Amino acid sequence: MRLSKEALSIKVVVRRGRRGATPFVWEINRDSMSEPIFVSAEAFVSMEEAFRAGHARLAEFTPGTMPETTDSYAEMG
């Protein structure tokens, strides 16, 4: 199965959003929008932790996948 173009335009971005011991937050962004679709309420100690948590939630915002097309000439041959 292939991902649609819309699904490929959605990504996780980690940024420093707060001060203190847990400064990192993740957000879900779409290329066509200037504002994030979703920003995590929870903050994280490291960028890696925030990135993993963001990717765990990414599937909720990613449209379904498209079935892979088959080549009709290959099937006939």
N, C-alpha and C positions, 0 to 999 in steps of 0.2 A: 504494500500500500504506500502511496505517496502522500505527502503533506500538501495541502492547498497553499496557494500564494498567500492567502490571508493568515493561515497558521504560521507560515514562515516569517511574517511581519511582526509577530508577537514575541517578546523576549523579556528576560529577567535582567534587571539592572540593580546593582548594589551600590549604595552611596552612604556617605557619612551624613546621617540625618539628625544626630543628637550629640550632646556632650556627655562625658562621664565614662563609666566602665563599659557600657554597652552602646556604642555610638552608631553601629551599622544597621541599616534597614534595607529591605529589598522592595522593589516595585515592579509591576508588570506594565510594560510599555508596548504600544503599537506604533509602528513607523509613521503611520498617517495622522497620528494625534500628538499634539504638543504636551498635553497633560497625561499623567499615568492613568491606566485603567484601574489599578489597585495599588495601594501602599500598605505594607505590613504594619500592624499595630504594635507588634513585638519588635524589640531591638536586640541586636546580637553583639557578642564580644568580638567576633572576628568576621572578616569578609567571607571566609569560606563557609561558616555556619549560616550566614544570611543567604548566601548563594544556594546552598543545599535546600534550605527551607523554601526559598522562592521557586526553585525548580520542582519541588514537591507539590506546590500549588499551581504551577503553570498549566497543567492539563485541564484545570477547571476553566481556563480562559482561552484555550486553544480549540478552534472549531474542529469538527470531525475530519478524518482523513478521506481522501478520494481513492477509490479502487484503482489499481494499476491497470492501464489499458493494455490489451494484447495486440500483437501485430497480426492482422488477418492474413497477410501473405505467408508468414511463417507457419501458421496453422494449416494452410492449404497445401504447402509444399511437401 
